[in-house]
Amino acid sequence: MTRMFNFSAGPAMLPTAVIQRAQQEMLDWNGSGMSVMEMSHRGKEYMSIAGKAEQDLRDVMAIPDNYKVLFLQGGASSQFAMIPLNLLGDKTSADYINTGMWSKKAIAEAKRYCDVNIAADTSDNGFTTVPTQAELKLNPDAAYVHYVANETIGGVEFDYIPDTGDVPLIADMSSTILSRPVDVSKFAMIYAGAQKNIGPAGLCIVIIRDDLLGKAADNTPTMFNYKVHADNDSMYNTPPTYSWYMAGLVFEWIKEQGGLEAMAKVNKRKAEKLYAVIDSREFYGSPVAKNGRSWMNVPFTLADADLDAAFLEGAAEQGLITLKGHRSVGGMRASIYNAMPEEGVDALVAYMQAFAKRQSS
Ligand SMILES: *Cc1c(COP(=O)(O)O)cnc(C)c1O
């Protein structure tokens, strides 16, 4: 068996130990004689799997009791509509910070439901910076403030949590959740598609303060109503049972690794190693301002873009795959989520050094 070091932005690598565990349990989960995929979501076996996954996530993230954790379908993209539908209440406007492609998508969707105040916009510099707190033009009467904590495509990550006073703060954490500890109580809502740092695709996790539930617009589709899902423990309809189970195995794995403090330590080291090689040579460049550099998604360019194809080909030969940058940005992008072993980053760094040396000799 050969496992590649897969730098895909998502769906992305999962811990090998997690996939092996799923393999062991594939045909017969815990003596039940059933695969998890074959279980009724209302049966006692699956209820125990679902409940444990939620509790493990609560433990790992230290989620306060007054927050609901929802396991939904529809991806992070569905939240772009669900947020205004559920959280505008009697307000007519919401603040959005625009730091990249995912911010733009959230904004475009919100505009269908409310006035959008762009509190900050970094498009002028090609989405390569994070706006400072002082630069945020917040409307004190906004229903909420929405931002993308880590822009997966641009590789731009906030190095602080925006202070929005009494206005509820909502973060799209699809590509940064579980990468380090975060103070959940600073947020009204956190959401994340699973396929980056949680588990397989098909699942979206929403962590929402319970006082925000119950003011959805009248015409909100039932399946888009957070309260409906909260009141039914995410089992109003059939949830994505297998993805939920796999996410649970990942939460257990994070606990075994020492929790988010331990994750953060390794993630910081992995990112620093990669940025160090990018910065140490003229041959490579990073488009992102230093204080906005993502720990999870590291875009980088070759000084001579004509070498991109050779770089990717040589990398694949070393088992380093899916390094091509997003079509909108070009160059390379290495996504190094929790499941990317440090050896994978070490191998990439060694390859980058060797490739640059070969080209300049
Ligand atoms: C991937 C991603 C999304 C979209 O997720 P889906 O689950 O495909 O809808 C949204 N926001 C961010 C930051 C992402 O990385």
Ligand as a Chemical Component Dictionary entry (heavy atoms), coordinates in Angstrom:
data_LIG
# 
_chem_comp.id                   LIG 
_chem_comp.type                 NON-POLYMER 
_chem_comp.pdbx_formal_charge   0 
_chem_comp.three_letter_code    LIG 
# 
loop_
_chem_comp_atom.comp_id 
_chem_comp_atom.atom_id 
_chem_comp_atom.alt_atom_id 
_chem_comp_atom.type_symbol 
_chem_comp_atom.charge 
_chem_comp_atom.model_Cartn_x 
_chem_comp_atom.model_Cartn_y 
_chem_comp_atom.model_Cartn_z 
_chem_comp_atom.pdbx_ordinal 
LIG C1 C1 C 0 -14.765 24.764 0.810  1  
LIG C2 C2 C 0 -15.275 26.027 1.416  2  
LIG C3 C3 C 0 -16.631 26.400 1.317  3  
LIG C4 C4 C 0 -17.645 25.601 0.540  4  
LIG O1 O1 O 0 -17.880 24.401 1.128  5  
LIG P1 P1 P 0 -18.955 23.372 0.547  6  
LIG O2 O2 O 0 -19.046 22.377 1.642  7  
LIG O3 O3 O 0 -18.378 22.828 -0.733 8  
LIG O4 O4 O 0 -20.218 24.101 0.306  9  
LIG C5 C5 C 0 -17.025 27.563 1.932  10 
LIG N1 N1 N 0 -16.165 28.324 2.627  11 
LIG C6 C6 C 0 -14.855 27.993 2.747  12 
LIG C7 C7 C 0 -13.937 28.869 3.539  13 
LIG C8 C8 C 0 -14.379 26.840 2.141  14 
LIG O5 O5 O 0 -13.085 26.508 2.253  15 
# 
loop_
_chem_comp_bond.comp_id 
_chem_comp_bond.atom_id_1 
_chem_comp_bond.atom_id_2 
_chem_comp_bond.value_order 
_chem_comp_bond.pdbx_ordinal 
LIG C1 C2 SING 1  
LIG C2 C3 SING 2  
LIG C2 C8 DOUB 3  
LIG C3 C4 SING 4  
LIG C3 C5 DOUB 5  
LIG C4 O1 SING 6  
LIG O1 P1 SING 7  
LIG P1 O2 DOUB 8  
LIG P1 O3 SING 9  
LIG P1 O4 SING 10 
LIG C5 N1 SING 11 
LIG N1 C6 DOUB 12 
LIG C6 C7 SING 13 
LIG C6 C8 SING 14 
LIG C8 O5 SING 15 
# 
